[in-house]
């Protein structure tokens, strides 16, 4: 995020989610909570009521590459620093871009944090709302969260492997999703990325005692695509 037009994420690569989106979360997503500063993407969550919708007590931002950049197979890398205060739910994740319902479209949480643990997850299923998951997590503390860390995903036709700071965190054989629905989302569909900072909701926890603002820093996201092997 060294080169951002007018201090904003490059619109050739990133769009935004707006308003309320999912998971009973307590934030209202808006573009102005994401900016580029000192070579980082900075997503800021604030305790404030958004203009025009006073029923929400928090604002934040969610970037998506849907309709801008989509990917199949390769290495995905992100270096960032995440907030871990109560109620914080930062993530960097992918969804299949073929128009199927969740989790038939396949979800990979390359980085997800909530309630004391950083996680790497795979979600898939044969129909809407019928979820199969393979999850891994590691406890983290304030000292860990004060530093930048590196996440990565290696993805080919046969296997997906997730890494945290160079160590394998989780792995999945792509064949587990064979025959579940209309297609295997990790063999037959491109994916798009989402980078977001949610507050509260089904996993984030209670943010009421947390001091705001919270900031999620992303130094870079790099994608090295390669042909299927």
C-alpha positions in Angstrom: 0.0 0.0 0.0 2.9 2.3 -0.8 1.2 3.9 -3.8 -2.4 4.9 -3.1 -4.2 7.5 -5.2 -5.2 10.4 -3.1 -4.4 8.4 0.1 -7.1 5.9 -0.7 -6.8 2.2 -1.6 -6.4 1.8 -5.4 -9.9 1.6 -6.9 -8.5 -0.5 -9.7 -8.0 -3.3 -7.1 -10.4 -2.6 -4.3 -14.0 -1.8 -3.8 -15.9 -1.5 -0.5 -18.8 -3.1 1.3 -21.3 -0.7 2.7 -23.6 -0.5 5.7 -24.7 -3.6 7.6 -23.5 -6.8 5.8 -23.4 -10.0 7.9 -23.2 -11.9 11.2 -25.2 -9.6 13.5 -22.1 -7.3 13.7 -22.4 -4.0 15.4 -20.5 -1.8 12.9 -21.7 0.2 9.9 -19.2 -0.2 7.0 -18.2 3.0 5.3 -15.3 3.9 2.9 -13.9 6.8 4.9 -12.7 4.5 7.7 -10.0 3.1 5.3 -7.0 5.1 4.3 -3.4 4.7 3.3 -0.8 6.2 5.7 2.9 5.7 6.0 2.9 2.8 3.5 0.1 0.9 5.3 -3.6 0.4 4.7 -5.2 1.5 7.9 -8.8 0.4 8.7 -10.1 2.3 11.7 -13.1 1.2 13.8 -14.7 4.0 15.8 -17.4 4.2 18.5 -19.7 6.7 16.7 -23.1 6.7 15.1 -22.9 6.9 11.3 -24.6 9.8 9.6 -28.0 8.7 8.5 -28.3 5.6 10.5 -28.3 6.1 14.3 -29.2 2.5 15.1 -25.5 1.5 14.8 -23.0 2.5 17.5 -19.8 1.8 15.6 -18.2 2.4 12.2 -15.5 0.6 10.3 -14.5 -0.5 6.8 -14.4 -3.6 4.7 -12.5 -3.8 1.4 -13.3 -6.3 -1.3 -11.6 -7.2 -4.6 -14.9 -8.6 -6.0 -15.4 -7.3 -9.5 -11.9 -5.9 -9.5 -9.4 -8.7 -9.0 -10.1 -12.4 -8.8 -7.6 -15.3 -8.5 -7.1 -19.0 -9.0 -4.1 -20.9 -7.5 -0.9 -19.4 -6.2 0.7 -17.9 -3.1 -1.1 -15.2 -1.2 0.8 -13.0 1.3 -0.2 -10.4 3.8 1.9 -8.5 6.5 -0.2 -6.7 9.1 -0.8 -5.8 12.7 -4.2 -6.5 14.1 -6.2 -5.2 17.1 -7.2 -7.9 19.7 -9.3 -5.8 22.1 -12.6 -7.2 23.2 -15.2 -7.1 20.4 -12.5 -6.9 17.7 -12.9 -9.2 14.7 -10.3 -8.4 12.0 -9.9 -10.8 9.0 -8.3 -11.4 5.7 -10.3 -14.0 3.7 -11.5 -15.3 0.4 -14.8 -16.3 -1.1 -15.6 -18.0 -4.3 -16.7 -15.6 -7.0 -19.1 -18.0 -8.7 -22.7 -16.9 -7.7 -23.5 -19.6 -5.2 -24.8 -19.2 -1.7 -22.6 -19.6 1.4 -20.8 -21.9 2.2 -21.2 -23.7 -1.2 -19.1 -20.9 -2.6 -16.2 -21.8 -0.3 -14.6 -19.5 2.4 -11.0 -19.4 3.4 -10.1 -17.4 6.5 -6.3 -16.9 5.9 -6.3 -14.7 8.9 -9.2 -14.2 11.4 -9.0 -13.1 15.0 -11.7 -13.1 17.7 -11.9 -13.8 21.5 -8.3 -14.4 22.2 -7.2 -16.5 19.3 -5.9 -16.0 15.8 -7.3 -18.5 13.3 -7.0 -20.1 9.9 -10.2 -21.8 8.7 -11.9 -23.5 5.7 -15.7 -23.5 5.3 -17.5 -25.4 2.6 -20.8 -27.3 2.2 -23.2 -29.0 -0.1 -26.0 -26.4 0.2 -27.0 -23.0 1.6 -26.2 -22.8 5.3 -24.9 -26.5 5.5 -21.4 -25.9 6.8 -18.4 -28.2 7.0 -15.4 -26.6 8.6 -11.7 -27.3 9.2 -10.4 -24.8 11.8 -7.1 -24.1 13.6 -6.3 -21.4 16.1 -3.5 -20.1 18.3 -3.8 -18.0 21.5 -2.2 -14.5 21.3 -1.6 -11.7 23.7 -0.9 -8.0 23.8 2.8 -8.3 23.2 2.2 -10.4 20.1 -0.4 -7.9 18.9 2.0 -5.0 19.2 4.0 -6.3 16.3 3.5 -6.9 12.6 3.0 -10.6 11.5 3.0 -12.4 8.2 0.2 -14.6 6.9 0.3 -16.7 3.7 -1.7 -19.2 1.7 -0.4 -21.7 -0.8 -3.2 -23.0 -3.1 -3.1 -25.5 -5.9 -5.6 -28.0 -7.4 -4.9 -30.5 -4.7 -4.2 -28.7 -1.4 -4.5 -25.4 0.4 -2.0 -24.6 3.2 -2.2 -21.6 5.6 0.8 -20.1 7.3 1.4 -17.7 10.2 5.0 -16.3 10.5 6.3 -19.0 8.3 4.8 -21.9 10.2 2.0 -24.1 8.9 -1.2 -23.3 10.7 -3.8 -25.4 8.8 -4.1 -27.5 5.6 -6.9 -28.9 3.5 -7.1 -31.4 0.7 -9.2 -29.7 -2.0 -10.9 -33.1 -2.7 -12.9 -32.8 0.6 -15.3 -30.4 -1.3 -15.8 -32.8 -4.3 -19.4 -33.6 -5.0 -20.8 -31.4 -2.3 -22.7 -28.9 -4.4 -22.7 -27.5 -7.9 -18.9 -27.4 -8.0 -15.8 -27.6 -6.0 -15.2 -24.0 -5.1 -11.4 -24.3 -4.7 -10.8 -26.2 -8.0 -13.5 -24.7 -10.3 -14.0 -21.2 -9.2 -11.9 -18.0 -8.9 -11.9 -16.3 -5.5 -11.9 -12.7 -4.4 -10.5 -11.2 -1.2 -12.0 -9.3 1.7 -10.1 -7.3 4.3 -12.3 -6.1 7.1 -12.5 -5.1 10.7 -15.8 -6.1 12.2 -17.0 -5.3 15.7 -19.0 -7.6 17.9 -21.4 -10.0 16.1 -21.6 -13.8 16.3 -17.9 -14.2 17.0 -16.4 -10.8 17.9 -17.6 -10.5 21.5 -18.8 -7.6 23.5 -17.0 -4.3 22.6 -18.8 -2.1 25.2 -15.8 -1.9 27.6 -13.2 -1.4 24.8 -11.5 1.9 24.2 -11.8 3.1 20.6 -10.6 3.8 18.0 -9.2 0.4 17.0 -6.8 0.2 14.0 -5.9 -2.7 11.7 -2.7 -2.1 9.7 -1.8 -3.8 6.5 1.7 -3.3 5.1 1.1 -5.3 2.0 -1.0 -7.9 0.2 0.8 -9.8 -2.5 -0.6 -12.4 -4.9 1.7 -14.7 -7.0 -0.7 -16.5 -9.3 0.4 -19.7 -11.1 -1.1 -22.2 -13.4 -2.8 -25.2 -11.9 -0.5 -28.1 -11.2 
